[in-house]
Amino acid sequence: MTTTLITGANKGLGYETARQLIKAGHTVYVGCRSLERGRKAADDLGAHLVQLDVTDEDSVVQAARTIEADGGLDVLVNNAGVEALAEDGNVLTTADTTAERMQQLYATNVFGVVRVTHAFLPLLKQSAAPVIVNVSSGMASLTLVTTPDTPFHNYPGVAYPSAKAAVNMITVQYAKTFPDMRINAVEPGYTSTDINAHAGMQTVEEGAEIIARMAQVGPVGPTGTYQDREGALPW
């Protein structure tokens, strides 16, 4: 039985990824900051709940201890993420972005990935087929963001794309350091979720497909890659 932890899994892409992986036979832990929302999600999914705030060291360490005591971990999906929004609810523009706002977003989207990955590495090393999936974005691609007439080129902010670009580099460096693990970054696409006020043009079922697929790669599967549903993306 494959045991999987998904951060930020009480709604949106994390929730749908959990549903798809449970259907595929995984034992899934939904990692949630809120025990109330997490408990409902876990009950609805038939998953296990672990309280986990990726910005809080003690929370992450305790989650790792809980899952270790339950038998260990095979797959980690770093899904938890936030967007930088202005007071009017629109994306915080590059011109209005401060260092403090960047730090707030990076605390979840970048440092949270490293914190959780570091805490669960000892468990993943004990797995026969360890996998890490980092949820990235098409906006992490320098190639796509600098290509005119694409949605990525027109995005007005700096915090979110730069954070996801950092996630891509984190992915590559971990993959090189741990060649026995399958570690990949994925772009789910512009999916209708709370992070974009449900402006996304595809469903969570469509968006979660690549996350769930890469969570199921075998020991000889790809590693150190950056992919969407159609295949490899340009860095």
Protein Blocks (a to p, Z undefined) as FASTA:
>chain_A
ZZdddehilgcjllmmmmmmmmnopacddddfblmlmmmmmmmnopacddddfkbmklmm
mmmmmmmmnnpafbdcdfbccddddfkopacdfklpcfklmmmmmmmmmmmmmmmmmmmm
mmmmmpmbdcddddddfklpmklmmpghiaklmpmbfklmmmmmmmmmmmmmmmmmmmmb
ccddddebjaddfkloopafbdfklmmmmmmmmmmccfklcehiacdfkbccdZZ
